[in-house]
Amino acid sequence: MKKKLYGFVLLCFTSITLFAQDQVADTIVPEKLNEVIVIGKKTQLYQNQTKPLATVEEYLQQSGKVGMIKRGGYAWDPIINSMATERTLITIDGMRVFGACTDKMDPITSYVEVSNLSEATITSGQLGGCHGATIGGAIDLKRNRSGFINSGWDISLHSGFESNGNQKIIGSAVNYANNSFYIDTDFMYRDAENYSAGNNQEVLYSQFRKFNISATSGFSFDENKMLEASLIYDKATDVGYPALPMDVSLAEALITSLKFEYVPKSSKIENWETKIYYNTITHIMDDTKRPSVPIHMDMPGWSDTYGFYSKAKGVFKSHRFMVDLNSFYNRSVAEMTMYPSDPNESLMFMFTWPDVRTLYNALFLEDNIILNGQSSLRFSASVANHFNKVADNLGLESLQIFYPNMEDSKNRILKSISSNYTYDKNGFQYGFGLAYGERAPSVSEGYGFYLFNSFDRYDYIGNPELRNEKSSEANAFIGYKTKKISTKISSSYFHISNYIVGKPAENLIPMTIGASGIKIYTALDYATIFNTDLNIEYQFDTNFKWSVQLVYSYGQDYKKENLPFISPLRYSSSLLYRLNKFSSEIMVQGNAVQTQYSPFYGEDRTPDYAILNFASSYSFQIDKSKWNVKAGVENVLDAYYSTFSDWNNIPRKGRNFFLNISFGF
């Protein structure tokens, strides 16, 4: 009965696609858009959000497609459609960036700040394949740009305080724009102590300190040619991870790019954009502040990425097409040095990522065909060459202990194809699609060496002989929208062949003290994942708006064993009141009991929870300066709770009062 119910829901509903209307040949036609979470321009940031100076991860959770794996108070790890980093893709303005931590303590979202973002574009499954191979979907973080408008100087300052953890926040933005030149600069600093869970229980090692500097500048040669340079520098120090056995003494990133954009006149090509980029990340894990460490370890990691993409968009008759050629070269190195307590014993050194070089080249094609004034059909396809090489001889020889016939390089061909039909008329929308995609194993899955997973307490060893993971996907959605009400239910189903997981190897001895054993990455025959979410908004009048979201996921492997980090029923509901320059919002959010957990992957039963949040804001003007004050309290009832995606059941924050003050002139 359960299978029939899932089949019926899948047939009737899904996808993450939203729609807008475009004027073509005097006919209103639907055009596919991705789900977009609008953060807001710098001068409007404080006006649009419940908690203006929240982290990027907190904003992303507004989407029913996105969850967060939490290991501490900082740098949460996004999951898309119930799939973690290996099966998803996160870019910054289309740039590929790879973390330098074997324990995923540095997700890409941690290297940007909400103060310099305009929106996050979230795509499900193969709809997110424009910038690389993915299974679960993609997130593109788009930064603010003033553009070529004659607005002159724009200066804003932000400050905030959160009582739980004594977090201090201060930031500023200085922008200038005219008809041929613009420059946007942004600075944000955060400093937090240990936070407390419900009932005032301190969570040790949850402190962090970081700052972020962002700059983007554009110059227009004439009406149709533009050059843009951008830079992000982010540095975090003294970052605690209470759910892990180690902290981070340094996480540092430099992300740069140079873009040329050409808008031809009287051509079928509407826009041609080419970008080259470079980013480098240094990440150092540290256990010196932990008591009773059996063996002190240093675990630094480095990731360098060089890349480019060249993307052209155009229109030919009823076809809206895009061609995207993209490439990147990445170097990932991580190492571990153990310092025995006996000074007479020798140090122990090994590579945990053995200087893995990855060269990726791909061609992506998309055609959106306007069938009539109400419907369209979208096709996309890509082919990519994925090449890995182990550049360090010591790292190669270490892996050859387990794989004697292993060569130092491996070449793979990755393919994807997708199609989606959409219909939109008189506020009624529906659509469905099919897709197929492949991905290569990640650096850890293919070449990791004794990577300790504190969740299931196993050391992991990579497997360079893994085959490509392959996903067959179906999606559908249905929605209805009027001036007062907006409703949409969407779902996605993934059948993933060669599903990569770690399996225990009984004949091997673990490296980490206290580890339960060793797991070697291998591939299951297949696994299936189903996701569905319902979103409703109702505008009672000009002052009151009610919103509700329900999300449910289900995942099993071919033996009907549950997969990890699969969300139980989760929900949120809010009531917003707005009158002139005053607004107030009350929200409840929570999870049902996690009954479909997986002991094999280290999970246990997570109880249900519900928390209550409240916030109010007021905007006013003094002379030429515009002010906004927003205050609120999260977890009003100080509930003690942990969610399905909290690493080792680390509790979340208890009651937290916050105050954000912003002004601009």
Secondary structure, DSSP 8 states (H G I E B T S, - for coil): -HHHHHHHHHHH---S-EEEEEEETTEEEEEEE-EEEE---TTTHHHH-SSTT--HHHHHTTSTTEEEEBSSSS--EEEETTB-GGGEEEEETTEE-----TT--S-GGGGS-GGGEEEEEEEEGGGGGGGS--SSEEEEEEE----S---EEEEEEEEEEETTTTEEEEEEEEEEE-SSEEEEEEEEEEEE---EEGGGEE-TT--EEEEEEEEEEEEEEETTEEEEEEEEEEEEEEE--TTSS-EEEEEEEEEEEEEEEE--SSSSEEEEEEEEEEEEEEEEEE-TTSSS-SSEEEEEEEEEEEEEEEEEEEEETTEEEEEEEEEEEEEEEEEEEEE-SSTTS--EEEEEEEEEEEEEEEEEEEEEEE-SSSEEEEEEEEEEEEEEEE--HHHHHHHTTT-TT--SEEEEEEEEEEEEEEEEETTEEEEEEEEEEEE---HHHHH--SEEETTTTEEEE--TT---EEEEEEEEEEEEE-SSEEEEEEEEEEEEEEEEEEEE-TT---SSTT--EEEEEEEEEEEEEEEEEEEEEEE-SSSEEEEEEEEEEEEEETTS-B-TT---SEEEEEEEEEETTEEEEEEEEEE--B-S--GGGT---B--EEEEEEEEEEEEEETTEEEEEEEEEESTT------TTBGGG-----SEEEEEEEEE-
